[in-house]
Amino acid sequence: ARIAANPRVRLVLPTPYPYGGEPGRGYTPSILPTRGKASVEWNVARISADDVWALGYTGQSIVVAGQDTGYAWDHPTLINQYQGYDGVTATHDYNWHDAIHTNTHGYNPCGVDSPEPCDDNSHGTHTMGTIVGDDGGNNQIGVAPGAHWIGCRNMDNGWGTPATYAECFEFFLAPYPVGGDPVSDGVPSLAPHVINNSWTCPISEGCAWDTLQAVVENVRTAGIVVVASAGNSGSGCGTVQNPPAIYDAAFSVGASGSSDGIASFSSRGPVTVDGSGRLKPDVTAPGVGVRSSVPGGGYGWKSGTSMAGPHVVGTVALLWSAAPYLIGDVDGTEWVIAQTARPLTTTQGCGDDDPDDVPNNVYGWGIVDALAAVLGETSGLKITKQAHLAPLLPGAQLTYTICVTNTAIFTLTQVVLTDTVPVSTTFAWANGNYTLAGGVVTWTAASLAPDEVLTATLAVTVEHLSPGTPVVNVAYGVRASELLTPVMGAPVEVVIPWRYILSPIFRNWSLGGSGGG
């Protein structure tokens, strides 16, 4: 699965200091010894990731990836989550790739073509810690500690090229053994679910606005979420200006502080470099004073949109572990995360932003909320049904009422409710906007707001049945365009009793879950 359009320009030029340009580069973290923590890190709690853990979802069965300055894979908070470690031994085949093949920036502790994960800067180790970090003790620094990770080094002492960035994307599309050939040895089934990109590729590194566009689009087409830091060129408008954050195919992330205010350095939209006027960032996450892992087994604080992006990667892992039917649905996943973000407005007026606009070019859709994303996707619709009974003779009517409630925290659209007329009955009438075809009654609603209830009534004529004969309504359900699977109701049963009086033996059952079609 090779990307034919990968540029192979070996151009390496200086990059700006992180607070005036690209995410995280040149920044020296504060190294502190391991310290006990009575609770999770503030930034992890700020997006309610720990509340998702309490539901039993920690990112299990999800593989995250990062391309960065490298990774200290044996750090206490990372080793047990490394995909290549089984608790005793490690294999780096298919789990690690070094895209640095020549050393042009002086001494590098990782050398070139490192056969195992190595971090020459500390930036990568810090970002991965925010995604999955957990030492099993007092250092709960990661959003999705149940996920596993693989990695690729794309920068030499903080400098990358279009070729190194593209090579890492290529590796993730179809991981291959250390020293292997991407064409003959790549295994697409080992690809990660989501990739963290806490870097940008400016003109000084050889990137025009469209240099990596085809690469990123190909990765997205493969069902992999591409999360990209927006950049640290704020606070002006139009400062999201470098790949991959500028692309539609990338889910771009701005940085906020502990009180949800936008960080001064966080780049703002709209994207102007390609003439699109595209709104960016897509969402925002904590990126100021984030404590995470650094090489040597220690911990440090960093600030930047580089620190914000990993929160979104972790949120994807939590969401996909809770709702595995979303895996590979990049559009749907980004939509859920965006719609469940905590909306924030701004008066900065970037692009066409009005003061009350959400999304906007400062916060995007708002601050990521992992719990809201999980709950919003796993509890979208509830359906109940009741039979209304009265003493009646065979040939009379039996009436059902169906109630559909939107239990999500966002509006659902194209809501479709269907009910199949029970065996041994014939359709009599229904209320509202319905159609009848082949014994199936269908109601539609353009939208259903949070907590709004759609009520439908169906009447059927009961045939001349023997006493004790059940009338069972078994096939009814509802779907919405934002949800992937329909929500089906439990059977509702009534029985023709002696003396032709209908008595209910039905069960009312509410099913909260995801649906769609």
Wavefront OBJ file of the C-alpha trace (Angstrom):
o trace
v 0.000 0.000 0.000
v 2.517 2.525 -1.193
v 1.554 6.137 -1.801
v 2.759 6.842 -5.313
v 2.569 10.575 -4.843
v 4.915 10.637 -1.865
v 7.448 13.442 -2.364
v 11.044 12.372 -1.800
v 12.705 15.757 -1.458
v 15.545 15.540 1.085
v 15.395 19.191 2.112
v 16.129 20.118 5.707
v 15.964 23.748 6.807
v 15.629 25.444 10.205
v 12.196 25.663 11.800
v 10.782 28.365 14.031
v 10.657 28.414 17.805
v 7.457 26.749 19.028
v 5.709 29.782 20.452
v 6.089 31.641 17.187
v 5.740 28.826 14.712
v 5.597 25.072 14.619
v 4.301 22.854 17.395
v 6.708 22.019 20.135
v 10.026 22.265 18.332
v 13.050 23.494 20.181
v 11.182 23.497 23.463
v 13.071 22.169 26.473
v 10.683 20.711 29.042
v 10.952 21.109 32.758
v 12.218 17.736 33.964
v 10.916 16.760 37.356
v 11.149 13.464 39.217
v 8.144 11.209 39.363
v 5.663 12.531 41.887
v 2.607 10.944 43.387
v -0.754 12.064 42.077
v -3.942 11.741 44.035
v -5.940 12.008 40.813
v -5.502 12.095 37.073
v -3.850 15.072 35.395
v -6.007 18.193 35.149
v -6.058 18.077 31.370
v -7.259 14.469 31.279
v -10.053 15.301 33.703
v -10.881 18.485 31.776
v -12.118 16.445 28.831
v -13.832 13.924 31.178
v -11.698 11.019 30.003
v -11.613 9.542 33.505
v -15.414 9.480 33.516
v -15.282 7.346 30.380
v -12.911 4.934 32.154
v -15.547 4.573 34.865
v -17.898 3.251 32.174
v -15.375 0.543 31.330
v -13.874 2.091 28.191
v -10.155 2.877 28.226
v -9.305 2.530 24.549
v -8.992 -1.238 24.669
v -8.547 -2.976 21.282
v -7.580 0.327 19.625
v -4.121 1.020 18.185
v -2.960 4.627 18.079
v 0.073 5.900 16.220
v 2.294 8.925 16.331
v 4.936 10.383 14.053
v 7.205 12.752 15.904
v 10.762 13.134 17.245
v 10.615 9.500 18.332
v 9.520 7.750 21.511
v 11.111 6.386 24.656
v 9.194 3.147 24.363
v 10.399 1.763 27.685
v 9.210 4.734 29.746
v 7.193 3.392 32.718
v 4.003 5.019 31.439
v 4.423 3.768 27.861
v 6.025 0.335 27.944
v 2.942 -1.707 28.766
v 0.928 0.050 26.079
v 3.563 -0.463 23.373
v 2.128 -2.778 20.733
v 5.418 -4.619 20.437
v 5.784 -5.474 24.141
v 4.207 -8.590 25.626
v 5.246 -7.984 29.216
v 8.506 -9.901 28.850
v 10.102 -9.231 25.480
v 9.692 -6.641 22.749
v 9.580 -6.820 18.988
v 9.756 -3.643 16.965
v 8.808 -5.214 13.644
v 5.583 -3.646 12.352
v 5.499 -1.371 15.412
v 8.291 1.105 14.728
v 9.883 2.851 11.774
v 12.653 5.429 11.607
v 12.314 7.733 8.601
v 15.604 9.503 9.424
v 18.195 7.963 7.104
v 20.851 10.681 7.140
v 22.119 12.919 9.924
v 22.479 16.508 8.771
v 21.928 18.381 12.040
v 24.873 17.388 14.144
v 25.025 14.752 16.841
v 21.850 12.794 17.282
v 21.557 10.315 20.168
v 19.290 8.122 18.061
v 21.595 8.037 15.056
v 19.869 7.049 11.831
v 17.632 4.103 10.950
v 17.227 3.284 14.616
v 16.072 -0.350 14.974
v 14.007 0.453 18.051
v 11.969 3.464 19.198
v 14.204 6.345 20.249
v 13.448 10.000 20.984
v 16.119 12.583 20.185
v 14.124 15.546 21.501
v 11.531 14.525 24.181
v 8.634 16.002 22.207
v 7.361 12.676 20.897
v 7.530 10.893 24.236
v 5.528 13.718 25.787
v 2.773 13.566 23.173
v 2.434 9.781 23.374
v 2.196 9.987 27.146
v -0.834 12.228 26.815
v -2.482 9.675 24.548
v -1.907 6.417 26.461
v 0.374 7.092 29.443
v -0.254 5.165 32.658
v 2.386 3.581 34.879
v -0.169 1.572 36.815
v 0.454 3.779 39.833
v 0.225 7.481 40.459
v 0.981 8.764 36.972
v -2.243 8.664 34.999
v -1.195 11.056 32.278
v -2.944 9.542 29.254
v -6.452 9.887 27.889
v -6.762 6.279 26.664
v -4.520 4.075 28.827
v -6.073 0.888 27.483
v -4.992 1.563 23.896
v -1.760 0.299 22.338
v 0.640 2.423 20.317
v 3.085 2.231 17.432
v 5.416 4.990 16.268
v 7.575 6.548 13.579
v 10.361 9.146 13.821
v 9.863 11.893 11.252
v 12.232 14.583 12.570
v 15.989 14.789 13.092
v 16.660 17.003 16.102
v 13.319 18.677 15.449
v 13.623 19.133 11.678
v 11.616 17.158 9.153
v 11.049 17.089 5.412
v 8.101 16.276 3.176
v 9.796 12.938 2.541
v 10.088 11.948 6.201
v 6.507 12.954 6.950
v 5.171 11.054 3.938
v 7.305 8.018 4.740
v 5.770 7.745 8.190
v 2.274 7.972 6.740
v 3.253 5.253 4.285
v 4.471 3.036 7.128
v 1.216 3.489 9.020
v -0.889 2.528 5.994
v 0.802 -0.882 5.894
v 3.353 -1.440 8.687
v 6.399 -3.511 7.791
v 9.336 -5.020 9.699
v 12.341 -2.963 10.734
v 14.493 -2.718 7.613
v 11.708 -4.206 5.507
v 10.318 -3.154 2.169
v 7.039 -1.220 2.238
v 5.847 -2.762 -1.026
v 6.551 -6.431 -0.410
v 6.477 -6.521 3.396
v 3.705 -4.070 4.282
v 0.678 -5.478 6.123
v -2.375 -3.185 5.861
v -4.257 -5.152 8.519
v -1.726 -3.919 11.090
v -2.474 -0.262 10.372
v -3.377 1.898 13.381
v -6.821 3.359 13.889
v -5.762 6.978 14.468
v -2.536 8.959 13.967
v -1.256 11.863 16.046
v 0.569 14.594 14.125
v 1.983 17.145 16.559
v 3.977 18.884 13.831
v 3.487 21.031 10.765
v 5.457 21.253 7.543
v 6.221 24.906 6.689
v 7.696 26.370 3.531
v 11.107 26.366 5.228
v 10.997 22.563 5.243
v 9.974 22.334 1.612
v 6.187 22.129 1.908
v 3.872 24.020 -0.377
v 0.257 24.042 0.778
v -0.622 20.948 -1.277
v 2.594 18.933 -0.821
v 1.116 16.390 1.599
v -2.529 16.691 0.583
v -2.766 13.467 -1.443
v -0.891 11.556 1.243
v -3.228 12.674 4.021
v -6.312 12.064 1.899
v -5.143 8.517 1.123
v -4.658 7.785 4.810
v -8.131 9.073 5.605
v -9.617 7.021 2.782
v -8.118 3.953 4.451
v -10.350 4.633 7.466
v -7.630 6.123 9.657
v -8.298 9.347 11.569
v -5.574 11.944 10.979
v -5.371 14.322 13.962
v -3.195 17.395 13.382
v -2.057 20.173 15.700
v -3.229 23.526 14.367
v 0.113 25.265 14.947
v 1.504 27.835 17.361
v 1.433 30.953 15.174
v -1.431 32.729 16.978
v -2.947 34.936 18.093
v -3.801 36.457 14.748
v -6.471 35.274 12.349
v -5.493 33.176 9.341
v -2.533 31.567 11.111
v -3.481 27.920 10.481
v -1.234 27.935 7.445
v 0.793 24.722 7.119
v 0.156 21.068 6.275
v -1.351 18.871 7.501
v -3.577 21.053 9.726
v -4.923 23.052 6.773
v -6.502 20.056 5.055
v -10.126 18.953 5.079
v -8.808 15.419 5.505
v -7.120 16.296 8.813
v -8.948 16.872 12.098
v -7.164 19.972 13.360
v -6.849 20.900 17.021
v -6.300 24.227 18.772
v -5.011 24.635 22.341
v -6.861 25.821 25.435
v -5.893 26.465 29.045
v -7.202 25.121 32.325
v -10.210 27.453 32.221
v -10.996 26.636 28.575
v -9.717 29.986 27.292
v -7.916 29.802 23.970
v -4.123 29.836 24.270
v -2.539 32.991 22.901
v -0.195 30.967 20.699
v -2.922 28.728 19.240
v -3.266 29.281 15.500
v -6.582 30.559 14.214
v -8.424 30.140 10.954
v -9.580 30.608 8.362
v -7.189 28.822 6.016
v -6.093 31.328 3.395
v -2.919 29.810 1.985
v -4.901 27.636 -0.439
v -7.622 30.203 -1.063
v -10.261 27.986 0.537
v -11.235 30.118 3.527
v -11.704 26.812 5.322
v -12.755 27.028 8.969
v -10.037 25.748 11.292
v -9.336 24.443 13.864
v -12.006 21.745 13.988
v -11.940 21.456 17.785
v -9.850 22.567 20.762
v -8.280 20.648 23.657
v -6.005 21.364 26.640
v -2.567 22.492 25.534
v -1.144 24.746 28.263
v 0.939 23.353 31.115
v 0.385 19.707 30.232
v 2.360 17.237 32.350
v 3.474 14.092 30.566
v 6.336 11.660 30.054
v 9.833 12.583 28.868
v 12.841 10.349 28.130
v 14.759 9.038 31.105
v 11.679 7.922 33.003
v 10.759 11.423 34.143
v 7.947 13.876 33.606
v 7.755 17.423 32.339
v 5.399 20.216 31.400
v 4.908 21.444 27.850
v 2.593 23.884 26.134
v 1.532 24.009 22.510
v -1.059 22.721 20.109
v 1.256 19.703 20.009
v -0.020 18.937 23.495
v -3.660 19.482 22.496
v -3.790 17.075 19.566
v -3.036 13.951 21.647
v -6.188 14.558 23.702
v -8.242 14.157 20.546
v -6.346 11.022 19.513
v -7.112 9.555 22.926
v -10.744 10.573 22.596
v -11.006 8.717 19.290
v -9.588 5.631 21.018
v -12.116 5.898 23.853
v -14.991 6.414 21.441
v -14.038 3.509 19.201
v -13.574 1.172 22.147
v -17.077 2.107 23.315
v -18.668 2.100 19.852
v -16.646 -0.310 17.680
v -19.137 -0.015 14.823
v -17.664 3.457 14.257
v -14.200 2.054 13.520
v -13.135 3.182 10.066
v -15.922 5.752 9.780
v -13.770 8.857 9.881
v -16.541 11.265 8.909
v -18.923 9.892 11.518
v -16.277 9.866 14.227
v -15.221 13.445 13.633
v -18.861 14.496 13.516
v -19.596 12.924 16.915
v -16.540 14.517 18.539
v -17.342 17.909 17.028
v -21.039 17.852 17.902
v -20.401 16.835 21.504
v -17.640 19.382 22.133
v -18.358 22.134 24.668
v -19.214 25.092 22.418
v -17.362 28.339 22.973
v -17.806 31.644 21.200
v -15.392 34.459 20.460
v -15.481 38.113 19.541
v -12.177 37.978 17.654
v -14.021 37.971 14.340
v -11.742 35.742 12.297
v -13.061 35.119 8.813
v -16.816 35.472 8.743
v -17.241 34.676 12.449
v -20.028 36.448 14.297
v -19.781 36.692 18.113
v -22.253 33.851 18.664
v -21.032 31.513 15.913
v -20.260 27.868 16.640
v -18.155 26.582 15.017
v -15.738 29.474 14.709
v -12.147 30.042 13.618
v -10.766 30.197 17.158
v -12.244 27.184 18.978
v -13.761 25.262 16.086
v -16.709 23.367 17.541
v -15.361 23.835 21.065
v -13.491 21.934 23.774
v -13.427 18.183 23.244
v -15.526 16.238 25.758
v -14.729 12.520 25.718
v -17.617 11.546 27.981
v -20.164 13.466 25.943
v -18.834 11.854 22.755
v -19.157 8.350 24.177
v -22.570 8.938 25.719
v -23.805 10.778 22.663
v -22.892 7.884 20.399
v -23.904 5.015 22.643
v -27.266 6.426 23.704
v -28.772 8.093 20.689
v -32.372 6.876 20.535
v -34.857 5.205 22.855
v -37.979 3.511 21.553
v -41.019 2.281 23.508
v -44.314 0.832 22.364
v -47.616 0.230 24.091
v -50.790 -1.546 23.013
v -54.039 0.186 23.935
v -56.551 -2.475 24.803
v -60.276 -2.470 25.322
v -62.834 -5.251 25.318
v -63.489 -5.878 21.643
v -64.772 -8.498 19.316
v -62.740 -10.142 16.591
v -62.676 -7.846 13.599
v -62.303 -4.756 15.751
v -59.216 -2.551 16.007
v -56.129 -2.766 18.197
v -54.161 0.483 18.583
v -50.432 0.894 19.294
v -48.543 4.009 20.362
v -44.820 4.218 19.638
v -42.616 6.832 21.307
v -39.112 7.662 20.081
v -36.930 9.871 22.302
v -33.654 11.498 21.294
v -31.392 10.771 24.265
v -28.303 12.205 22.588
v -27.058 15.685 23.368
v -27.255 16.783 19.743
v -30.005 17.002 17.153
v -30.599 13.914 15.029
v -31.725 14.298 11.428
v -33.569 12.161 8.873
v -35.260 10.143 11.599
v -37.125 7.149 10.162
v -39.494 5.010 12.257
v -40.846 1.759 10.807
v -43.404 -0.738 12.087
v -44.517 -3.961 10.407
v -48.191 -4.803 10.708
v -48.486 -7.924 12.908
v -49.420 -11.278 11.439
v -53.162 -11.996 11.607
v -54.004 -8.306 11.416
v -54.556 -5.795 8.643
v -53.645 -2.122 8.541
v -56.488 0.167 9.616
v -55.019 3.658 10.013
v -52.028 5.638 11.282
v -51.379 9.213 12.271
v -48.931 11.799 11.050
v -46.616 11.775 8.054
v -46.560 8.106 7.107
v -46.387 5.782 4.125
v -47.566 2.187 3.785
v -45.822 -0.358 1.583
v -45.946 -4.138 1.817
v -47.356 -4.120 5.308
v -44.646 -1.763 6.597
v -45.685 1.616 7.966
v -42.998 4.314 7.849
v -42.971 7.675 9.608
v -40.296 10.291 8.927
v -39.110 13.392 10.735
v -36.599 15.874 9.376
v -35.003 16.309 12.789
v -35.343 15.387 16.437
v -33.811 17.717 19.019
v -32.259 16.475 22.283
v -34.987 15.100 24.583
v -37.621 15.635 21.898
v -40.162 12.812 21.503
v -41.634 11.562 18.238
v -45.007 9.859 18.816
v -46.702 7.645 16.237
v -50.000 5.776 16.415
v -50.888 2.660 14.440
v -54.225 0.836 14.396
v -54.713 -2.660 13.011
v -57.800 -4.792 12.535
v -57.648 -8.112 14.352
v -58.804 -11.141 12.381
v -61.263 -13.737 13.697
v -58.838 -15.717 15.880
v -59.353 -18.515 18.345
v -59.153 -17.701 22.054
v -55.561 -17.842 23.318
v -54.078 -16.794 19.978
v -51.259 -14.247 20.400
v -50.936 -11.136 18.294
v -47.251 -10.218 18.306
v -45.732 -7.023 16.972
v -42.076 -7.980 16.472
v -40.606 -5.737 13.802
v -40.384 -2.061 14.630
v -37.407 0.249 14.955
v -35.950 3.665 14.309
v -32.839 5.047 12.676
v -31.210 8.431 12.097
v -28.613 9.627 9.627
v -26.031 10.352 12.336
v -26.188 6.844 13.813
v -24.912 3.730 12.123
v -27.287 1.012 13.279
v -31.053 1.041 13.817
v -32.537 0.787 17.287
v -35.046 -2.046 17.429
v -37.853 -2.387 19.942
v -38.746 -5.507 21.900
v -41.800 -7.552 20.845
v -45.178 -6.383 22.103
v -47.635 -9.261 22.532
v -51.360 -9.421 23.233
v -53.497 -12.555 23.411
v -57.056 -13.147 22.302
v -58.650 -14.356 25.537
v -61.734 -16.362 26.101
v -64.921 -14.333 25.539
v -62.956 -12.364 22.914
v -61.500 -9.843 25.312
v -57.942 -8.819 24.547
v -55.644 -8.977 27.570
v -52.117 -7.630 27.462
v -49.149 -9.902 27.991
v -46.931 -7.366 26.298
v -43.606 -6.142 27.539
v -42.592 -2.523 27.332
v -38.878 -2.350 26.722
v -36.739 0.700 26.111
v -33.535 0.272 24.190
v -31.061 3.143 24.237
v -28.388 2.801 21.610
v -26.966 3.890 18.328
v -28.860 3.576 15.135
v -28.805 4.863 11.652
v -28.946 3.953 8.110
l 1 2 3 4 5 6 7 8 9 10 11 12 13 14 15 16 17 18 19 20 21 22 23 24 25 26 27 28 29 30 31 32 33 34 35 36 37 38 39 40 41 42 43 44 45 46 47 48 49 50 51 52 53 54 55 56 57 58 59 60 61 62 63 64 65 66 67 68 69 70 71 72 73 74 75 76 77 78 79 80 81 82 83 84 85 86 87 88 89 90 91 92 93 94 95 96 97 98 99 100 101 102 103 104 105 106 107 108 109 110 111 112 113 114 115 116 117 118 119 120 121 122 123 124 125 126 127 128 129 130 131 132 133 134 135 136 137 138 139 140 141 142 143 144 145 146 147 148 149 150 151 152 153 154 155 156 157 158 159 160 161 162 163 164 165 166 167 168 169 170 171 172 173 174 175 176 177 178 179 180 181 182 183 184 185 186 187 188 189 190 191 192 193 194 195 196 197 198 199 200 201 202 203 204 205 206 207 208 209 210 211 212 213 214 215 216 217 218 219 220 221 222 223 224 225 226 227 228 229 230 231 232 233 234 235 236 237 238 239 240 241 242 243 244 245 246 247 248 249 250 251 252 253 254 255 256 257 258 259 260 261 262 263 264 265 266 267 268 269 270 271 272 273 274 275 276 277 278 279 280 281 282 283 284 285 286 287 288 289 290 291 292 293 294 295 296 297 298 299 300 301 302 303 304 305 306 307 308 309 310 311 312 313 314 315 316 317 318 319 320 321 322 323 324 325 326 327 328 329 330 331 332 333 334 335 336 337 338 339 340 341 342 343 344 345 346 347 348 349 350 351 352 353 354 355 356 357 358 359 360 361 362 363 364 365 366 367 368 369 370 371 372 373 374 375 376 377 378 379 380 381 382 383 384 385 386 387 388 389 390 391 392 393 394 395 396 397 398 399 400 401 402 403 404 405 406 407 408 409 410 411 412 413 414 415 416 417 418 419 420 421 422 423 424 425 426 427 428 429 430 431 432 433 434 435 436 437 438 439 440 441 442 443 444 445 446 447 448 449 450 451 452 453 454 455 456 457 458 459 460 461 462 463 464 465 466 467 468 469 470 471 472 473 474 475 476 477 478 479 480 481 482 483 484 485 486 487 488 489 490 491 492 493 494 495 496 497 498 499 500 501 502 503 504 505 506 507 508 509 510 511 512 513 514 515 516 517
